Amino acid sequence: MSGGYGHAFALMRAQAEGPWQDYTRHGFVEGLKDGSLPRAAFLHYLRQDYVFLTHFSRAWALAVVKSETHAEMLAAVGTVNALVAEEMQLHIGICEAEGISQDALFATAERAENLAYTRFVLEAGYSGDLLDLLAALAPCVMGYGEIGTRLATEATSDTYADWINTYAGADYQEACAAVGVLMDTALTRRLGVEFTTSPRWARLCQTFRTATELEVGFWQMGLTP
């Protein structure tokens, strides 16, 4: 399933196999699949995820600053647009249908788990280069793509079909593939074709793993409104 998201991502995912399973097969995810997730938990998660996406969009904007080529800048700009114009709009639409206004959504108090994850990603970008930033960003982008693809075929309830279809949809899957290409080309440009032999590779894999562990914490937070 991960093969379509690029070589570097597949390697990083394999290095973080345990946390990756905990993240992509979390109880929250399985609740989306069979419809058993309480609506209150889902809405609580959506509000926190809206706050998360605000910071995540800023991190992707930082990727423009850290880019060295026009192609890298285009890929980063495309992802920012997908987040701000599409994914955040999904959250606004679902919440408004539940009586949560956009103003109320924007005023959501940030949970500690959210704060830890978003600031980890931003710090990776501020203190490092594009590779450090991408290693921190990739688990969220690709993980949701992988989860969406699996749930689209395994879901036994249509309760959360809107959410599932967003991440299983062609637009989001294309975004995942584009990020995979960006990771591969950015690594090759900076570290060479044999980038896994670079002293930096282990650190990049650790950043990816930590971000994946923070994703697990984010789902767990979703279960505790």
WOCOR-V638713 format. One record per helix or strand. SS is the DSSP state (helix for helix, strand for strand). FROM is the first residue (numbers start at 1). LEN is the number of residues. If there is no record, write none. Layout:
ss = <SS/SS>
from = <FROM/FROM>
len = <LEN/LEN>
//
This chain:
ss = <helix/helix/helix/helix/helix/helix/helix/helix/helix/helix/helix/helix/helix>
from = <2/7/17/27/39/70/102/112/130/161/170/195/200>
len = <4/9/8/8/28/28/5/16/25/8/22/3/23>
//
